[in-house]
Amino acid sequence: MNTLAGMSHASPAWLAVATAAFVAGCGGGEGGNPQTPNEARLQVARSGDLVAYFKAKIAQRVALGYPGTAITVPTVGGLSSAGSVVTHTGAPLAGAVVEEDALIKAEGNMLYGLHRAYATDIGREPPRLAAMARAADGSLSSVGSTVLDAKFIPQGFYVAGGGTRAAVLSQLDPYADRQPVVAAADASITVLPEYSRTLSLDLFAIHKDMAPAQIKQMRIDGLLVGSRLIGNTLYLVTTWSPDLTRFTVPAGATASAVDAALKDLNTAALIPTLRVDGGQPQPLVNEADCLVQTGNASLSLQLTSITAIDLASSSLARTSRCFAGGSEAVHLGARSVYVASSRQYRYGGDVANAVFPADSRTDIHKFSFRGAQVDYDASGSVDGHLGWDLRRLPSRLNEYQNDLRVLTFTGKTGQSGMPPVTIQAQQASPALLTVLRDSGRDSYLGPQAKLPIRLRTARGDQQIDNLFFAGARAYATPFTNTEPVWVLDLANPANPTVAGELAAGGYADHLVPLSNGLLLGVGKDSALGGVADDIQLAVFDVRNAAQGKRLAAQTAGGRGSITTLDSTRPVLNLQAVEGKVRIAFPARVYQAPTGVGTPPPVRGYQGALRLEVNTTTGALAQRSMVVSTAILNGDTPGLYSRFDIANERSLQVDNVAYQLSGGQVFTRAGD
């Protein structure tokens, strides 16, 4: 084992109640000893197993003083992580050619944009899928658009069938035709039940000379966690909390009262359904295709489903598998998906102040994509938990060359959220990096190595805020961005090591690996959080992990400038061109103050921030911004609705950059 130590340098009330719940799980064991059973292994559900599983969870809940069948929020933290195999616009970076969903895509001489709804002075523009023709100079002309269901929020889309089909994924707006439900913990606070959320898959015929024409629609119970397109097969990961409120089981109910209340509970009430073209609901998955884990101590009333859909099929032929139990995070590899589930589980959303049991363990379950099939392969477990920050949970897992690397925390409490408040209030938690590999026997994900990590600096212990995996490397960043980044060498799965430090403080909110051993860092000039003074940009040479050095640095904008790389799911576009890499991502760039007196009428601009890195010399240059809207002094109408930066995307094709923003696509050719 290797330990990094001794290195020094110059929520709402209803959530607070819900998220404090933890239970002690079953004892662990790595499962490598033939005499020790693999407790993480999933078992195929037999008839009645799902009902028995839910009844047992409800009984555990009431025994611990919680309403047995009260509304609960699905527990997957944010969207899934997707590793570094593709950019967020579908261009392959490494490994198998797979694709991710996006809001803007180019297909031949066509460009498609998925626009979310936004408010205007006279009403509300509905979401739509637009088709545009690209001329030789990169300019666009409208071919046509199709309005989508305004009750759903578009999440992304894929192009399949050789450019003849577009599959749009949307999530039901929780405020669409809904009545708030009063939270039992505080009658003054209302919440919306997540169990009745619905995912929509809308399939369109597309062609260079036509507006998108809908040919199929599928509505699926649950929340979208992640998706992937391989060939013409779309894989969806969804999570579902069934509505069990009609089976009233109050906190503290006796065992006989629980049995009486649940006597009519059946499998049909638990399994999510789907509707095709508005038809009758049918089960998304059969009980025989579900798996259960008796060692899972989660209190979550939840099912996670993985569905393969053939987009080339006229009927959208599909197969599904499901896992009964809380799913804490999901990671999509090139041809697999990993579901993490804690033994000592929480339920709810905000867990920044939660206290974990001392012996926390996390189970990892691997499913593989094999054409139209989704197969369960293996399970394993690691010490610790995935932490307190729901935004970061998916990024704690990463697959590389068939090994899964998992970062967990072993402290009962730790830092989370934004500094400096949580850093002052909580002690740093030690972390552990574990490498798991499918053994090919006994459905076992076995540990290959463990690397305890404790960041010690002149300021005292520092907790890992984020871990950026980059192939055979990983970069650990602390909360205090004046501290260095720790470089982990993961080339040897049996012996991961701490290789060195990189003086990247202020540039490490997001780290992007480039070719020739270069690393792009994007950060902010703000030592302890709060409003950043500007956007910090730097290029580092990390070919020698022990002696990384900065080659170039620049700043963009002034105080308050932000980018989409600060979001839960960072989005950026990379383009390799003749020894250079061009990067584009949405940004809101405020101008630095020019002096005293009357401020200028324009405070800044929003659009695509464009960079170019020479991968031979490491030189960094900023290209002209693709401006979607000016930010006026005073108020810019629509800045936080129509021009919500979280809904913007950037795309580069040839020497032209496109910015999807505010219901339009903006274009800039050249520098």
N, C-alpha and C positions, 0 to 999 in steps of 0.2 A: 504494500500500500504506500501511497505517497500523500503527504499532507503539506499544504501551503500554510506555513506559520512563521511568525517572527519576522516578517518582511515589513520594513518601515520606510517612510519617506518624509523629506521636508513637505352613521346610518339611521335609517328610519326605525321607529320603535318596534314595528311589527317584524322587521327583518332581524333586529337585534335579538328578539326572543327566539325566532326560528333558527338562527345560525349558531346559537350557543349549544346546540344539541350534538353531543358526541357519545358514542358507546364504545366500550372496549371490545375489540375484535378477537377473533380466534388467534391463537398463537401461530407463529410463522414457521420459519425454517426455510432454507433455500430450495429444498426439494431435490438437491443434487445427490443426497444420500439415498441409496436404494431403499433403505429402511424408513425413510421419511416420505409420506405421501405428498403429492403436489397439491397443496390446499387451494391454490389459485385456479386449478383446472376447472373448466366448465363442464357441465353434464347435460346431455340432451334431455329436454323436458319430456316426461311421459304424461299421459292423460291425467289431468287434475293437478299437475305440479305447479302451474302458474297460479292457480287459485290458492293452493297451499302456501306458496311463497308469499303472496300478498297478505293472506290472513296472518301469517307469522309476523310480517313486518308491522301490520296494524296492531297486533297484540303487543309487540315490543314498544311501539310508540305510546300507546295508552299507559303501559306500565311505567314509562318514564315521565308521564305527566303531560303528554301532548295529545291533542285531538287525533283520533285514529285515522279518520278519512278526510281531514280538512284539506283545503286547497293548498297544494305545494307547487313551488316553482321548479321546473326542471333544472338540474344542477350542472349541466355542462358549462364550463367557463368560456364564454365567447365563442367565436368560430374556431374550427379546427386549424391547426397549423399544417402547412404543406411542405415543410422542408425547403430545400433549395433546388429541387429538380426542375422547376419551371418558374418563369416570371409570372406576374399576375395578369398578363395578357396572353399567356399561352405559348410563348416562345420557349423552346427547350433550352436549358442551360447545361444539363448533364443527365446521363442515364437514359432510361427509356423515354420515348416521346409520349408524354402525357400532357394533359391540358387542364387549366383551371378556369373557373368562371370569371367573367369580366363584364364591365359595362360598355366597353367599346372594343371592337375587333375589326380587323381588315381581312378580307377574303378575296383574293384576286384583285380585280379592279373595283371592288365594292367595299364600302365601310358601313358597319352597323353600329348604332348607338342605342343603348337602353337607358331611357330617361325616367327618373323618378318623378313623382308628383311634386308640385310646389305651389305655394300660395301666390296670388297676384292681387292687385288693388281691386279687381272686380270679381274675384272668385278663386278657383283653384284649377290648375292645369292637371289633367290626369296623366298617369304614367303611359309611356308608349315605346314601341320598338320602331326605330326609324332606319330606312335604307337610303344610302347615298352613293352616287357613282363618283369614282376618283378619276380625274383627268390626268393627262401626262405630267402636268406641272404640279400635281398634288391637290389642286383645288377640288371642291366638292359641289355636286349638284343633287338636289333632292329627287329621289325616285318615288318615295312615298313612305307612309308610316301607318302603323296599326295601334289604336288605342287599347290599353290593357285595363283589366278590372281595377277600378279606383279603390276598392277595398283591400287591395294587396300591395305590398311594398316590394318592388323588384330587388332581387339580391344579386343577380348576375345571369349570364346566358352563355351558351355554347353553340358553335357551328359544327354540324356533323353532315354525314352523307355526301362528302365531297363538295361541300358548299351549297347543298340544296335544302338543308333543314337547320332551323335555329330553335334551340330548346331554352325557354326562359323560365327561371326559377324565381318565385315570389312568395312572400310570407304574409299571411293575413295581418292587416293592421289591427293591433289590439284595441284600438278605439273605434273601429268600424262597427256600427250597429250594436254596440255593447252597453250594458248597464254595469257600472262599477259595483263591486261586492265589498261590503263593509268588513274590514279586518277585525277579527275577534279581539286581538290584543289591544286595539285602540280604535274606538268607534269614530274618532275624528279623521282617521286615515282610511282611504279606500284603495283597493287594489283591483287589478283586472285578472281574472283566472287564466293562467297560461295553458291549462289543460285543453282548452278548446281552440287553440291556435291551429291553423291549417296551412299546409304547404301546397302551392300550386305549381304544376309543371305544364307549361303551355308550349305546344309544338307547332312551328310555323314552316310553311314552304317558302323558300327564298330563291331569288333568281336575280340576275343582274339588271333585268328590265321590269321588275315588278315590286310592288310593295309587299311586305310580309303578309301571307295569308294563313290564318289558323286552320290546322287540320286535325288537331287532337288536344284534349285537355285532361289532366289527371289531378285530382285533389286528394291530398294525403293528410291524415291526422298527424299533428306533431310539429316540432320545431326543426328547421334545417340546421344541422351542425357542420356538415362538410359535403363536398361533392367532387367528382373527378370524371373526366371523359377519356376513355381509352378506346380508340377506334370509333365505333358507333355505339358503344355500351356506356351508358351513363350510370355512375354509382352514386347513390345518395345515402348519407348518414343522417338519420333523424332520431329525435328523442321525444317521448310521449309520456305524459302523466294522465292516466284515465280519470274521468270524473266519477268519483266515488262518494260525492257528498250526499247522495240519496241513501247511502248506508251509514247512518249516523252512529258514530262510535265515540262517545265523549272521553276526555282524559280521565284516567283512573278507573275505567270500567272494569268489572270483574271478567274473568275468563268466560264464564257462562253468558254474560251479557254480550261479550264480543262474538261468541258463537251464534247467539240468537240474532244479532244485528246483521251478521254476514251469511246467514243460512241460504240466501238466494243469490249470493255472488257467484257468477259463472265466468267462464273463459271469454265469452263474447263481450262482456263488460270491460275486459282488460286490454284486449288487442286493438290496436289502431286499425282504422278502415281507410279505404280509398274509394273514390267515385271516378268513373271514366265518362267524360262527356255528359256529366249531370245525371248519370244512371244511378241505380240502387247501390248503397254502400256494400262493399265486400271486404273481407279481412285482408289486411296488408300482408299478414304472415300467418302461417298455421302454427299451432302449438308445438307440433312435432319438429318444426324448424327453429324453435327457440331453445335457448340454453340458460341454465340456472347455475348458481354457485352457492352451495350451502355455507361456505365460509365467509360470505360477504355479510358484513355487519351494518351495511347501509340502512338508514331509516327511510330512504327515498322510495316513493311509490312510482316507479319509473321503468319504462322499457326503451331500449335503444335498438333501432333497426338499421340494417344495412341492405339496401335494395339495388339490384342490377336491372337496368331497363334497356331494352334493345330499341334504340331510336330509329333504326331502319325498318322495324316491324310495323305493319299497318295497325296492329292492335296494341303496340307498346308492350310486347311480351316482357315478363319480369319474373324474378325470383327474389326471395328475401330470407334473411336470417335475423334473429333478434336475441338480445341479451337482457335478462331480467335483473335489474339492480342499478344502483346509482352509477352514472357515467360522469367522471369528473373532467376528463379532457380527451380529445381525439386527435391523433396524428395520422395524416395520410402520407404513406410512402409511395413509391413509384407504382407498385402493384399490390399494395396491402394497406390495411387500416389497423391502427392500434387504439384500443379503448382502455383508459386508465380508470380504476375504481378503488377508492380508499377502503381499507378494512374498518377504520374508525371514521365513519363518514359524517359529513355535515349536510344539511339541506338548507336551501335559501340562497341569498345572493351575496350580501356584504359580510365578509368574514374577517375584516381587517383586524379585529380585536379578539378573534377566537383563540382558545387555548386547546392545543392538541394533546392527546395522551402521549406519555413518554415513549410508548412502544409502537407508535404509528407505523403502519405498513401500507404500501400501495400495490395493488394487483394490476398487471398489464395483460390484456387479451389481444391476440393477433388473429385477424381475419385476412384472407387473401382473395384477390380478384382473379378469377380464372374464367375469362370469357363471360358467358351468361350466368356463371355460378359465383356465389360468395361462400367460401369454405372457412370454417373455424379450424385454425392450425394449432395454436399453443397458448399457454398462459404461464406467467411467472410472477414473482413479487420482488419488491425492493424495500429497503428500510426507508422510513420517513414518509413525508407527504409532499404534495406539489406546491404548498405555500398558501399565502393569504390573499394573493392578488389574482382575481378571476381573469383579468386581462392577460396575465402571463401564463396561465396554466397550460394552454396548448403548446407554447414554445419550450416547455420543459422536456419535450420528447423529440427525438430526431432519429430517423433511420438512415443508415449509410452502409452500403455494401452488405446488406442483409443483417446488419447488427443494429440494435436499438440502443441509443444512449438516452438515459433518463436522469434528470437533475431533481433531487428531492431535498427537503429540509428536515433536519432531525431535532430541532428545538421545539419546545412546547409553544413558545410565542416567538414573534419575530417582527421585522419591519415590513411595512407595506404602504401602498399609496404614494403620496407625494411628500418629499422632505420639505422642511426640516421637522415637522410636527411628529411624525411617526418615528423618525430616527431618535428624537429626544425622549419619546415616551416608551420605546420598546428596545430591548437588547437584540443585537444581531443573532440570527440563528446560524449554526454551522450547516453546511450543505454537503451533499454526497452525490457524486456522479457514478452511475452504475451502467455497465455495458451488458446487454442481454443478447442471447443468440438462440434461435430455434434449434433445439438439439436433434430434431427429427424423430424423436421417440417420446412416448408417454405424453404427447402434447405439452412439452415442457420448454419454456423460455428460461434458459439457464444463465446465471451470471458468469461473465468472463473475467470481470475485474471490477474493483471499487476504488474510487478516488475521493477521499474525504477532502473537503475544501473549507478552509477557515481564513478569511482575508483579514490580516492584521496590518495596521498602518500606524502612523504617528497619531492619528485621531482615535485609535482604538480599533476594536473589531469592526469590520465592515461586512454587511450581508450582501450577497449577490442580488442585484435587482433584475438583471436580464442575462441570458446566455445565448449568444449568437453562434449557431453551428454553421461551419463552413467546410464541409467535406471532412478531411482528416484533422481539422482544427476546430477549436471553439474559443470564443472570447467572452470572458465573464466581466460584466460591468457592475460596479457598486452603486449605491444610491447617490452618494456624494460625487458629482461629476468632475470634481477637481482631482480625484484620485485616479491612478492609472488603471488600465484594463489588463486583466490577467489572461495570459495566452495558454491554452491547454493543447497539448499534443496528443491527439487521439489516433494516430496512424497505426499504432499497435494496440488492437482491442484488448489484448491480455495485459497491457501495461500502460495505461494512460498516465500522463505526467503533466505537471505544471512546468511549462518550458520557459516562461519569462514574463516580463511586464512590458506594456506598451504605453508610453506617455500620451494617451489619447483623451485625457480629461477635457470635457467640454465638447468633444467631437463624437461621442459614443452613444448618443440616444438611439442611433441605428447604424449598424456596420454592414457594409455590402462587399462581399469578396469579389475581386476582379481577377483577370488573367495575369500571368507573370508575377504572382505573389504579391499583388497589390490589394489594398483594402481601402475602401472609401468610408469615411466617417461623416455622419451628419448629426449635429447636436445643437446646443444653445449655450449662450454665454450667460449662465445663471448657476452660481455655485450651489445654492441650496433651494432650488425650485423657484416658484413664483413666476413672474412675467419675465420672459427672456429678453435680453437686449438685442439679439440678432440671431440669424441662422449661421452656425459655424460649419464650415466645410473643410475637409482635409483628406489627403491621400497619404497612406502609409506603405512603406516597404516592409513586408512581414515574411520575406523568404527565409530569413533566419529568425526563427521564433524567439530566440533568446536575445536578439538585438534588433528589434523592430525600430524603425525610425520614420519620422515624418518627412515627406518629400515636398509637400505643398500645402498651403492653407489659404482660405479666403473666407469672407463673410458675405452674407446677403441680407439686405433689409435692415431695419432698425427694431426698436423695442416693440414687442408684441407679435413679431412675425412668427408664423407657424407653418407646418407642413403636414401632409397626411402620414408621414412616417411616425408621427406622434400617436397615431390612432391604434386601436386594438388590433386591426389587421393592416399593417403597413402595405401600401401599394406604390410601386414604381415600375418603370419600364426601362429595360436595358437594350442597347443596340450596339453590336460590334461592327466597326467600319474601318478597315485598312489600318490596323495597329492602334486603333482608338476604341474607347467605349463611350457611348453617349448615354446619358441618364436623364430621364424626365420624370417629374412627379409633381402633383398639385401642391401649391404653396400660396399662402397669403402673406405678401411682403409689404410691410410698412416702411416708408421712407424715414431715414434718420433725420432728426431735427436739424434745420439749417441755421438756427439762431433765434433771437428774440423777435417779437413783433407779431404781425398778423400771420397765422399759419397758412400754408398754401391750400388752395381749394381741393387738391387731390392728395390724400394721405398715403396712398400706395396702390398696389395692384394685386389682383388674384388671377391665377392661371397656372401654366406649366412652367416650373423652374427647370432650366435645362443646363446640364453640365457636360463637359467633355474631358476625358482623362486619356492622356497619351500613355499606353501601357508599356512603352519602352523606357520613357524618361520619368514618368510619374507626374508630368506637368498637368495642372488642373486649370481649366478655363470655363467661364460661364458664358453660355450662349444667350441670345435674346429670349426673353420670356414670351410665351404664348399667352397674351392677356385675354381673359374672359370678361372681366369687369374691373372698372376703376373703383377704388375705395375713397369716397368723398369725405371731406372734413365735415364732421357733424354726423350725418346719418346716410348710409347707403341702403336704399330700399332693397329688400330681398337678400341682404348679405347672409342672414342666418336662416333663410328658407330656400328661396330659389337658388342662391349661390352658396348653399351649405357645402363647405369644402370636403366634408366626409363623403359626399355623393359625386365628387369629381374624379376623373381618371385621365391619364396622359398616355399617348401612344405615338410611336415614331415609326414611319415607313419611308424607306429610302432617305432622302434629305428633307423630309417634311415632318413636322410635329403637329399633332392634333390634341385638342383639349376638349373633353366632354364636360360641359358646365352650363348650368342654368337652362336646360332644355335645348341647348344648341351644341354644335361642334365647331370649335374655333381652329383656325389653320395658320401655320407660319412655315414658310419654306426657307431653307438656308440658315445662315447664322443670325 
